[in-house]
Amino acid sequence: MDLLDLHGTLTTLWVVWFFVLFTGIAIWASRPARRQAFDAARQIPLRDAE
C-alpha cells in the first residue's frame, strides 16, 4: 500500500466519519427531551434587555 492508496482510504473514512457524526448530532438535537431547551433558547432574542 503506497501513499496514494492510503490517502484515498483516509479520505473515504473521513467522509464516512463526518456523515456518522452529522447524523448523530441531528438525531440528538431532534430528540423530544431537547425540545424544552431549544424552546428556551429560541426566546432569547425576544427577551427584554434589562
Residue pairs with C-beta under 8 A, 6 or more apart in sequence:
28 34
29 38
